[in-house]
Amino acid sequence: MLFLIGLKLRNLNMNIKLWYCSLMKQWRWTLTDDSRPIIKQESGQRPDLRDAMNDVATTVEYLIGKED
């Protein structure tokens, strides 16, 4: 199960991938921001979907805050 989310906000171009790894029993995610000269990538994993989504949201807010 793989979910792909594209987010375009201001000058940001973020791609988020979210999937469930049944072997590890973890929701895993990667976020790439290729709006910079050097692509920024973050990733994480959590057993609970809501916790994983909160981590993604926190990371996006952090990256947006760095742009201001």
C-alpha positions as CSV (number, residue, x, y, z in Angstrom):
1,M,0.0,0.0,0.0
2,L,1.7,3.2,-1.2
3,F,0.2,6.7,-1.1
4,L,1.7,9.6,-3.1
5,I,1.0,13.2,-2.2
6,G,2.3,16.2,-4.1
7,L,2.4,19.5,-2.4
8,K,3.0,22.8,-4.2
9,L,3.1,25.8,-1.9
10,R,4.7,29.1,-2.7
11,N,8.1,28.2,-4.1
12,L,8.1,24.8,-2.4
13,N,7.8,21.6,-4.4
14,M,7.4,18.8,-2.0
15,N,6.7,15.1,-2.7
16,I,5.5,12.9,0.1
17,K,5.3,9.1,-0.1
18,L,3.5,7.2,2.7
19,W,3.3,3.4,2.9
20,Y,2.7,0.6,5.4
21,C,5.5,-2.0,5.9
22,S,3.8,-5.1,7.2
23,L,7.1,-6.8,8.0
24,M,8.0,-4.0,10.4
25,K,4.4,-3.1,11.3
26,Q,5.3,0.5,10.7
27,W,3.9,3.4,8.6
28,R,6.9,4.8,6.8
29,W,7.2,8.1,4.9
30,T,9.6,10.1,2.9
31,L,9.4,13.8,2.0
32,T,11.5,15.4,-0.7
33,D,11.7,19.1,-1.4
34,D,13.3,19.7,-4.8
35,S,12.7,23.5,-4.9
36,R,16.2,24.1,-3.6
37,P,19.5,23.9,-5.4
38,I,20.3,20.8,-3.3
39,I,17.3,18.4,-2.8
40,K,16.3,18.1,0.9
41,Q,14.9,14.7,2.0
42,E,13.4,13.7,5.3
43,S,11.9,10.4,6.4
44,G,10.4,8.6,9.3
45,Q,8.3,5.7,10.6
46,R,5.7,5.1,13.3
47,P,3.5,2.2,14.2
48,D,0.4,4.4,14.3
49,L,-0.8,6.2,11.1
50,R,-1.9,9.3,12.9
51,D,1.5,9.7,14.5
52,A,3.2,9.2,11.1
53,M,1.0,11.9,9.6
54,N,1.7,14.3,12.5
55,D,5.4,13.8,11.9
56,V,4.9,14.6,8.2
57,A,2.9,17.8,9.1
58,T,5.5,18.9,11.6
59,T,8.3,18.4,9.0
60,V,6.4,20.4,6.4
61,E,5.7,23.2,8.8
62,Y,9.4,23.3,9.8
63,L,10.5,23.4,6.2
64,I,8.0,26.2,5.4
65,G,9.1,28.1,8.4
66,K,12.7,27.9,7.2
67,E,11.7,29.5,3.9
68,D,10.2,32.6,5.6
